[in-house]
Amino acid sequence: MGQPAQQPSRSLWLSLIVLCAGQMMIVIDQNIVNVALPTVQRSLGFSPENLVWVVNAYVIPFGGLLMLAGRLGDLISRKSVFITGITLFSAASLLCGFAGNEFTLIVFRFVQGVGGAIASACVLGMVATTFTERRKQAQAIAAYSFASAGGGAIGPLLGGVLTDLVSWNWIFFINAPIGAVVVLVASRVVPKDRGLGLSKGADFLGALLVTAGLMLFVFTIVNAEQAGWGSTQTLVLGPVAILLLVGFVVREATAAQPLLPLKIFRSRPLTAANIVQFLMIAGMFGLLYFGTLYVQRVLGYTSLQAGLGFVPIAVVIAAISLGLSTRLIMKFGQRSMLFTGLVLIIVAFVLLSFARAKGTYVVDFLPATLVMGVGFGLAAPAMMGLGMSAVPANESGVASGLFNTTQQIGGAIGLTVLSAFVSARTSGLTASGASETDSLLGGYHIAFLIAAGFVFVGLVFAAVMLRTGAAGQAETEKDAAASDLAVS
């Protein structure tokens, strides 16, 4: 695949801004709906059992299509795939805002998830291939990391503001003008790229297996708590999803033109980065979900106040990702910053496990989230930089889709596992005579400790996988980075 044509620096940075804006819009939409669900239920008459599908109808196609969309970007054109996805996402958002009943909202949310997957799958690959100089690539990946992490923190706030001050419809309407601007600017400033051609990787059987397997797997996971881990649905669909994914791996090992070249996993940095991201996001979903519940159900905050409570972590992630992380990575190396960030995230979760029933936001929640913001701001850019630096340009789309897939699967599995432990702990405390508040708090404490355990396992994996055969390479990269820093 030809490299993007050289463009003036201003145009390149404008392309980064528009790519990150598109990514942030999609990430925000994954969280913005949660605080509006009670209002949506009252407005459209959702039954309690169907309300969850406002979320699941988006998550299932999003998680299932990322791998395929990323590879299509390599084969056709990452820019074209990105613009197509943003267009579809924006149009579906507008339709969601106009939905007048359960069925239409769920259908349009599904289409929205399809568009989000198509657009999001290629963004990291575009960022990594557009910025090839070491320092600029580190800065660009840091900006992408902020767009992904900051969007998750901003979502609850924006959802609360729009729902309380305007109406729930505007959590969807707002995407249409933003998406239109993104498409218009991206079509002009994002560098053109030429794909390998469908003949170089049009593995339709592999595409069918991975898409069906991932969508069924995500469906099974997100519904496991409601249906029950021992239900017929879970016990049947789970193994079927795993069989489809195993079939995909077998297919890719034997196909002449695989959708996902398995040789990509020979790279220790890429494999380690994806494992770390899976475990880190599994833990981070615990903060976004159970942290919100803590400030609302224990501290008594409103949905808008709870959203405002996450502003500091978004600010810290922005400050670290966009300001300090690049300099620190260039000086100390990606591995060092990854390890440091993961340790800080673990510390933050441990701090949250001491949150009190009669505590205060400033003492019991804010310090931990500030530490969390610093940790994530350091770890995420280093993790993505390590992974993407080991991928050739003509496979950056599928690598980008892989990163997004592990993020979605990690979030779905993490939240489901944490919810199961929270439910068991809360029920046990209630049965022993504890008050409702103490029972809820005990459940949240368990969630935060298990989330810390997820990230600790990720730290161990990173230390082991990036040690043998990678330490010398990392030191070389650090020396080169320091040289670049001195020259600049």
N, C-alpha and C positions, 0 to 999 in steps of 0.2 A: 504494500500500500504506500502510495506517495505521501511524503510528509507535507503538512500544511505549508502553504507559501508564506514567506516571511512578510510580516506586516509591521507598520509603525507601532511603537510601544504603546501609544495611547489606545489604538484600536485593539491590541491584544488584551489590555487590562479592561477595556469596555466589554470585550467578549467574556472575560472571566466574571464580571459583574452580572451580566445577563444570564450566564449559565448558573451562577449561584442563586440568582433571584428565582429562576425556574425551579431549582432544587429546593430552596427554602419554601416556596409556595406549596410544593407537593408534600414536604415533610410536615408543614404546619397543618395541612388538611387531615393528616393522620391523627392529630390530637385535638383540633379545634372543635370537632363534633361532640366530644365527650361531655363537656360542660353544658351543651345545649340539648342533650337527650331528653331531660324531663320536659322542656318546653316543646320539643318536637312531638313527644308522646301526647301531650295535651292538645296540640294544634291539629295533628292528623289522626288522632284516635288510635295510636298504636297499642296493640296488646303487649303486655309485659314480655311475653315469650318472643315476640317478633321485633321488639325494639333493638335487641342486640344485633340484628341484621343490618341496621344502619351503619354499624361499624364493620361487621364481618363481610358484607357485600363488597366493601372496598378492599379489605385486607387480603381476601382470598385470591382474586385475580392479580393484585399487586405482587404478592409473594410468589405466585406461580409463573408469571410471565417475564420476570426480570432476566433470567438466564437467556431465554430465547431472544428477547429484545436487544440485549447486549451483543449477542452474536450477529443479529441482523444489522446492527450498526457497523460491525467490522466488514460485513459482506456487501452492504448497500452503500451506506454513508451515515456516519454517526450524526452529522449535522441534520440530515434529512429526517432521520429517525427521531431525534430530539424535537424538532419543530412539529413533526406529525403528532408526537405524543402530547406536547403542550397544547396544540390545537384541539385535540380530542378531549383532553382533560378540562380545558376551559369551557368548551361547549357543553360537556356533561355537567359541569358545575352550574352553569346557567339553568339547565333543565332541572337539576336538583332543587334549586331555589324556587322554581315554579311548580314543583311537585305538589299535588293536591291530595294524595292518599298514600297508604303504606306501600302498595305495589310499585307505583311509579318512582317513588323515592329510592326504594331498594334497587330497582332496575338501573336507574341513572347512577346510583352509587357504584354499581358494578362496572358500568362503562367508564366512570371516573377512575376507578382503580386500574382498568386496562390502560387508559391514557397516561396515568401517573407512572405505571411500570415502564411503558414505552419511552417516556421522556427521561425518567430518572436513571434508567439502566446504563445510558451512555455518558452521563455527565462526567463522572470521575475519569473515564478514559479520555474524554475530550480535553479535560484539564491537564492530564498528565502528558498528552502528546502535543498540545498547543504550546506548553511551556517546557522546553527541553533543557534550558540552562539551569544549573543546579539550584542556585539561590532563588530564581524566579519560580521554579517548579515547587520548591518548598513553600514559598509564599502563597502560590496558587492553591496547593493542596490544603494549606492551613485555612484559607478562605472557604474552600469547599467544606472542610470539617466544621467550621462555624455555621455555615448554611444548614448543614444537617443537624448538628447538635442544638444550635440556637433556635432553629425552627421548632424542635420538639419542646423547648421551654417556652417559646412565645405562643404556641398554639392555645394552651389553656387560657392565657391572658386575653388574647384576641377574641377567642370564643366567648368568654365572659362579657367583654366590653360590647361586642356586636349584639349578643343575645339580650343583654340587659338594657342597652341604650337604643337599639333599633328593633331588630327581630331576628329570629333564628335563620330566616331565609338569607340574610346577608352574610352568613358564614360561607355560603356558596356563591352568592352574587359577586362578592369581592374578587373572586378568582378570574372572572371574565375580563375586566379591563386590564388587570395585571398580566394575564396570559396574552392578551392582544399586544401589549407593549413588548413583552418578552419575544413573541414571534416576530414582530416587526423589526426590532433591533437585532435579534439573532440572525435573521435572514441577511442582514447587511454587514455585520461585523464579525460573526463567528467564522473562522477560516474554513474554506471548503476542503473536503476530503473525499477521496475516491475509494470506494470499497473494493475488496478483493474480487467481488462477483459471486453470485449465488452458486455457480458451479464449483467454487472452492470450499464450500461448506454447507450446502443445502441438504442437510441430513434431516429429512422430514420425519422419519420414524423416530429419531432421537429427540427431535423437537416435540413430537406428540408425547413421548414417554416422560420427558422431564417436565413438561407443562402440566400434564395430567397428574403426574406423581406429586409435584410440589403443591398444586392447588388442592388435591385431595388431602395431602399431609397437613397443610395449613388449616383446611376445613376441620379435620379431625381434632387438631390441637386446640383451636379456638373454641370448639364446641364441647371439648372433653369435660370441662367443669359443669356445664349445664346438663349434658347428656349422662355424665358419669363415666369414670375411667373403666368401670366394669360393665358398661352397657354394651348391648349387641352392636350398636352403631360404632362405638370406639374400637371394640375388639375385632370387628370385620374390616372397617375402612382403614384402620391404622396399618395392619399387615399388607393390605392391597396397595396402599400408597408406598410402603417400603419396597414391595416387589416391583412396582413400576420404576422406582428410582434405581433399584439394583439392575433391572433390565436396561435402564438408560446407561449405567456404567458399563455393562457388558457390551452394549451397542457401540459406545464410544471407543471401547478398546479394540473393536474389530472393524469399524467403519472406515472406508477409504478417505472420506472427507468428514470427520466428526464435527458435530456442533460445538462440543467442548473438548478440545484436544487435551487428553489426560496428562500429556507431558508437561502441561503447565504446572502441575502439582509437584514436579521435581524440584521446583524452586522452594527452598526452605523458608525464605522470607515471605513469599506469597502465602504458603500454607500456614505458617505461624500467624501471620497477620489476620487471616480469615478465622482461625480458631480463637485468637484473642478477641476479635471483634464479636464473634458469636457469644462468648462468655461475658464480655464487657457490656454488650447491649442487653443481654439477659438480665444483668444486674441493674442497669440504668432504667429499664422499664419499671423496676421496683420503686425507684425514686419518683418517677413521674406519676405512677398510679397510686401507690400507697402513701407517698408523701402528700399528695393532694388530699387523700382521705384523712390523713392525720390532721392537717390544718383545718379541714372542714368539720370532721366528725368529733374530733377531740378538742381542738382549740376553738371551734365554733365559728370559723370564718365563712363568709358567703362565697359563692363561686367566683365573683369578681375579685374579692380580697385574696382568695386562694391563687387566682391567676397572677395577681400582682406580687404574690409571695415568691413566684418563680422568676421575676424580673432580675434579681441580683445574679442568679446563676447564669442567665443569658448574657448579662453584661460582662461577667468574669470570663466566660468562655470566649466572648468576642475579644476582650482585651488580651487574653493569653494567645488565642489562635491567630488573631490578626496583628498582634504587636510583638509579643515576646517569643513565641514558639519557634519562629524561623531563626532568629538569632541564636537561641539556645541549641537548636538542632545543628546549626552550622558550626557551633563552637564545641559541643559535647557529643554529637552524633545522635542518630535516630534511636538506637538501642537504649542509650542512657535515658533519653527523654521518655521513651515508652515505659521503661521500668519505673521511673520516678512518678509518672502520671498514674500508673496502675496502683502503686503503693498509696498515693494520696486518695484515690477513689476508695480503696479498702478502708483507710482511716476514716473517711467521711461516712461510710456505711456503719462502721462501728460506733461512731459518735451518734448517729441517728438511732441506734439501738438503745441509747440511754435517754431518749426523749421522754418527758414526763407527762402524766395526765393533766396536771395543773401547771404545766409549763407555759412558757411564752415563746413567741416566734423568734425574738431576738436572741434568746439563750438556747432554745432547744432545736431550732430548725435552721436558722440563718447561718451560723458558723459552719455547720456540716455542708450546706449547699455551696458555700463559698469555697471550701476545700475541694468539694466535688467539681466545681467549675474549673479550678486550677488544674486538677488532675486530668479531667477530660480534655481541657484545652491543650495540655502537653501530650497526652497519650494518643489522641485520635490522629492529629497530623503525622506524628512519627509512625504510627501503625500503618496508615494508608501510604505514606511515602515509601516505607520499607517494602510493602507488597507490590505497589505499582512500578517501582524502580527495577524490579526483576522481570517485568513483562515486556516482550517485544511490542512495537507499535501496532502491528497488524493483529494483535490479540488483546489490545487494551479494552476494547468494547466488551468482550466476554468476561475479562477480568473485572471490569467495572460492574457488570451484571452479577458476577459471583459475589463481590463485596456487598452489594445491596441485598442479594438473596440471603447470605449468612446473617445480615442485619435483621431482616424480616423474620427469618426462622428463629433466630436467637431471641428476638423480642416476644414472639408468639409462645415459644416453649418456656422462656423464662417467666413470663407473666402467669402462664397456666400453672407451672410448678409452684411459684410463690403463692398464688391464690389458694392452691390446695392446702399448703402448709398453714396459711393464715386462717383458712376456714376451720381446719382441724384444731388449731391452737385456741382460736376464739371459742369454739364450741366446748372445748375441754374446760376452759376457764369459767365459762358461763355455768356449766354443769357443776362445777365445784363451788359455786356461790359468789363468784366475782361480779362486780357491777358491769353494766354494759360498756362503760368507758374503759374500765380496766381490762375487760376481755378484748375489746378492739385493739387497745394499745399493746397488749401481749402478743396479738397476732401480727401487728405491724413490726414489733421488735424482731420476731422470728423472720419476717420477710427481709428486713434490712441485714440481719446476720447471714442469711442464706445468700443474699445478693453479694455480700462481702466474700463469701465462699466461692461464688462463681468467678469473681474477678481474681481472687487468689489463685484459683486453678489456672486461669488465663496467664497470670504472671509466671507460674511454674512452667507452663508450656513454652512461653516466650523465652524464658531463661535456658531451657533445655534445647529447644530447636534452633535458637539463634547463637548458641555457644559453639558447637562443633562445626568447623568449616566456615563459620560466618564471622568469628571474632576478628580474624585478620582482615577480611573484606571490610568489616565495619570500621576498623581503625584506618584503613586506607581511605574510605569515604570521608571519615572525619578529617583526616589530614588534607584531602582535596578541598573539603568544605572550608577549612580554615584558610587555605590558600586563596580560594575564591573570595572569602571575606576580606582578606588583606588587600587583594587587588582592587576590590570595589571600594 
